[in-house]
Amino acid sequence: SINKIQKLKDLKSYGHEIGGHGLNHLNAPNFISANGTAEYLNQEIIPMETFMNDNDLSTTSFAYPYGARNTTSDNLLLNRFEIVRGTTYGNANPASQNCFYNYNNLVFGLGIDKNYSHFSISYFLSLLEYAKNNNKIVIFYAHKPVPTFQNNYETEYQTLIEICNYVKSNNMKFYKISELYNLQNSI
């Protein structure tokens, strides 16, 4: 809708990055397995890119719906986007968690929505502490920010506030995905 497009343009004007997430929110490996890579591009990616470009919202990164990915989808999308993001789960020891930027075009984010089984603000802060102490960049993702969690795929404001306060009080920095790509290419 025009209202949603305007909200995206407003977010972009505030300095946020708008990434791709597919036109129809398809599970990439399942769809490609059933229909092939050309059909995936034709139904999910090319129309999304065209729509975004036509609305001055061109995308350089892509986040997989459901985090569903495989080597075939990675290779296909890394030919179209600078960085592609999958997902990681669980509350492993920070040293073995996969949500840190590794100077690769394929990255993994950890969801901070309240319905995830690994949800724990103290765990998220421990990942930030590990990032600070080891000069790393942690990648979080969230869906809908809300005052109070009521539905799946919602992140409470308090979670975001605590993460932001930790970053600010420890003189850490926020990055957009495109900035990670630029860091990778400045090494």
C-alpha positions in Angstrom: 0.0 0.0 0.0 1.0 3.6 -0.4 1.0 4.0 3.4 3.5 1.2 3.8 5.8 2.6 1.1 5.7 5.9 2.8 6.6 4.3 6.1 9.6 2.6 4.4 10.7 5.9 2.8 10.4 7.6 6.2 12.5 4.9 7.9 15.1 5.4 5.1 15.1 9.1 5.6 15.8 8.6 9.3 19.0 6.7 8.3 17.7 3.2 8.4 18.7 0.7 5.8 15.9 -1.0 3.8 16.8 -4.6 2.9 15.1 -7.2 0.7 13.0 -9.9 2.2 11.3 -11.3 -0.9 8.0 -10.4 -2.6 6.0 -13.3 -1.2 8.0 -14.3 1.9 8.8 -17.7 0.3 11.0 -20.4 1.9 13.8 -20.2 -0.6 15.2 -23.8 -0.5 11.7 -25.4 -0.6 10.6 -23.2 -3.5 13.8 -23.7 -5.5 13.7 -27.4 -4.9 10.1 -27.6 -6.3 10.3 -24.9 -9.0 14.0 -24.1 -9.8 16.2 -21.1 -9.4 14.8 -19.2 -12.5 11.2 -19.4 -11.2 12.4 -18.3 -7.7 14.1 -15.2 -9.2 11.0 -14.5 -11.4 8.4 -14.9 -8.6 10.3 -13.7 -5.5 13.3 -11.6 -6.2 13.1 -9.7 -9.5 9.5 -8.3 -8.8 10.7 -7.3 -5.3 13.7 -5.5 -6.7 11.7 -3.8 -9.4 9.1 -2.7 -6.9 11.7 -1.4 -4.5 13.7 0.4 -7.2 10.5 2.0 -8.6 9.8 3.4 -5.2 13.4 4.7 -4.6 14.1 1.9 -2.0 16.8 -0.1 -3.8 18.2 -2.9 -1.7 21.8 -4.2 -1.4 21.1 -6.8 1.3 18.6 -9.7 1.6 17.3 -11.4 4.7 15.9 -14.9 4.2 12.3 -15.4 5.2 12.3 -18.0 8.0 16.1 -17.9 7.8 15.6 -20.8 5.3 18.7 -21.0 3.1 21.1 -23.4 1.5 24.2 -23.3 -0.7 22.0 -23.0 -3.9 20.0 -20.1 -2.6 23.1 -18.4 -1.2 25.0 -18.6 -4.5 22.0 -17.4 -6.4 21.3 -14.4 -4.1 25.0 -13.4 -3.5 25.1 -12.7 -7.3 22.3 -10.1 -6.7 23.0 -8.7 -3.2 26.1 -7.5 -1.4 25.2 -9.3 1.8 22.7 -12.1 2.5 21.5 -12.8 6.1 20.4 -16.2 7.4 19.5 -16.9 11.0 21.0 -18.6 14.0 19.2 -19.8 17.1 19.9 -20.9 20.6 21.8 -19.6 23.6 25.2 -21.1 23.0 28.2 -19.8 24.8 29.0 -16.5 23.1 32.3 -17.8 21.8 30.5 -20.5 19.8 27.4 -18.4 18.7 27.2 -17.7 15.0 25.7 -14.2 15.1 29.0 -12.3 14.9 30.1 -10.6 11.7 32.8 -12.7 10.1 33.8 -10.4 7.1 31.9 -12.7 4.8 29.0 -11.9 2.4 26.8 -14.5 4.2 26.0 -13.4 7.7 23.8 -14.9 10.5 21.6 -12.9 12.8 20.0 -13.9 16.1 16.4 -13.0 16.6 15.4 -11.0 19.6 11.6 -11.4 19.4 10.1 -12.4 22.7 8.6 -15.6 21.3 11.9 -17.2 20.5 12.9 -20.0 22.9 16.4 -18.4 23.3 14.9 -15.0 24.3 16.8 -13.6 27.2 17.8 -9.9 27.5 20.8 -11.0 29.8 21.9 -13.4 27.1 21.7 -10.7 24.4 23.7 -8.4 26.7 26.3 -11.2 27.2 26.7 -11.4 23.4 27.3 -7.6 23.3 29.8 -7.9 26.1 31.6 -10.7 24.2 31.5 -8.5 21.1 33.0 -5.5 23.0 35.7 -7.6 24.6 36.7 -9.4 21.4 36.3 -6.5 18.9 33.4 -8.2 17.2 30.1 -7.1 15.7 27.0 -8.9 16.8 24.0 -9.2 14.4 20.5 -9.1 15.9 17.3 -9.0 14.0 13.7 -8.3 15.2 10.3 -8.1 13.7 7.6 -5.7 15.0 8.6 -3.4 17.9 5.8 -3.1 20.5 5.3 -1.7 24.0 4.1 -5.1 25.3 4.5 -8.5 23.7 1.2 -10.1 22.6 1.9 -12.0 19.4 4.8 -14.0 17.9 7.3 -12.0 15.9 7.2 -9.0 18.3 10.0 -7.3 20.2 9.3 -5.3 23.2 10.6 -1.7 23.4 12.3 -2.7 26.7 14.5 -5.2 24.8 15.5 -2.6 22.3 16.1 0.0 25.0 18.4 -2.3 27.0 20.4 -3.2 24.0 20.7 0.4 23.0 21.7 1.5 26.5 24.4 -1.2 26.7 25.8 -0.1 23.3 25.7 3.5 24.2 27.2 3.1 27.8 30.0 1.0 26.4 30.9 3.4 23.6 30.0 0.7 21.0 28.7 1.5 17.5 25.6 0.4 15.5 26.1 -0.7 11.9 23.8 -1.1 9.0 24.3 -4.2 6.8 25.7 -2.1 4.0 28.3 -0.7 6.3 29.4 -4.2 7.2 29.9 -4.8 3.4 31.9 -1.6 3.2 34.0 -2.7 6.2 34.7 -6.0 4.5 35.9 -4.3 1.4 38.2 -1.9 3.3 40.3 -4.6 4.9 
